[in-house]
Amino acid sequence: SSKTKRRIRAAEWVTFGIVAAAMVGVHLMFFFWPFRYREVHPLLEQIFESQVEVHGYHRTYFPHPGFVADHVTFYRHGDRSIPPLATIDRMQVVGHWTTSVFHPHRLNRILLSGLHVQIPPPGTRARGMDFDGGVISTSQSELQIETIAADGTTLDFLQHGQPPMRFQFTELQIHEVEKNSPLQFDLRVKIPGPPGTVVARGRLGPLRTTSYATTPMAGTYQLLEADLSRLAGVSGHATAEGRFGGTFA
């Protein structure tokens, strides 16, 4: 009947409209997708004022949008005559579909595997020009990050003619990273001397990128066990707990 034909035609037009809207949405999503390599790579170089090498990169869509970057190296100002600022075995960025559409500058999680950070020795040109004055660009990105998880991070303070002073973070999580706001951290770190383990929780910031030493910091700590036998004339173990506050210096 003519009534049935009109219903079928209406259904066809509705279906066509839905398909067309979906195609437009997919096209716009890929056009404005925040996790494209040509968007991410210069952003990393800008924030850390470094030349960044990435040896593997692919975007992810399901179940969460984001990307995975493998074997990432940060060369401070592109200077390869000094050890790289940092190397990362794998960087995984995870977002939400809703925030990717309506709040593209907000990320759910950044997972860093095998992060190794190296700070040049005091008195060197690299240390004085680049690190004592700040590592992150003053023109920070507007990114907001809910959580950065970097368990297994190694932090080395390089020294002249000696092994580096090494801190190994068996657990490291940073929360609510946002420009001009304090961030929260939870960590468990093996300290070099006297050898022991420290668990700490607190707040750091807002980051003063041109003078890290003046950045406010506060929290609580526990020294779980420190081996005092490395100190001359002392033996045994020490434990402690308390609060700290002031500036990062």
SULBEL-V130540 format. One record per backbone hydrogen bond with DSSP energy under -1.0 kcal/mol. CO is the residue of the C=O (numbers start at 1). NH is the residue of the N-H. Records with the same first field share a line. If there is no record, write none. Layout:
BEGIN
CO=NH ; NH
END
This chain:
BEGIN
1=5
2=6
3=7
4=8
5=9
6=10
7=11
8=12
9=13
10=14
11=15
12=16
13=17
14=18
15=19
16=20
17=21
18=22
19=23
20=24
21=25
22=26
23=27
24=28
25=29
26=30
27=31
28=32
36=39 ; 40
37=41
40=44
41=45
42=46
43=47
44=48
45=50
47=137
49=77
51=75
53=73
56=70
58=68
60=66
65=95
66=60
67=93
68=58
69=91
70=55
72=88
73=53
74=85 ; 86
75=51 ; 78
76=79
85=118
86=74
87=116
88=72
89=71
90=113
91=69
92=111
93=67
94=108 ; 109
96=100
97=101
98=102
99=103
103=106
105=144
107=146
108=147
109=94
110=149
111=92
113=89 ; 90
115=154
116=87
117=156
119=158
121=124
124=128
125=129
126=130
127=132
131=134
138=140
144=107
145=177
146=176
147=110
148=174
149=112
150=153
153=169
154=117
155=167
156=119
157=165
159=162
165=157
167=155
168=190
169=152
171=188
172=150
173=186
174=148
175=184
177=145
178=181
183=204
184=175
185=202
186=173
187=200
188=170 ; 171
189=198
190=168
191=196
195=227
196=191
197=224
198=189
199=222
200=187
201=220
202=185
203=218
204=183
208=211
211=214
212=215
213=249
215=248
216=205
217=246
218=203
219=244
220=201
221=242
222=199
223=240
225=197
226=238
228=231
231=234
236=228
238=226
240=223
242=221
244=219
246=217
END
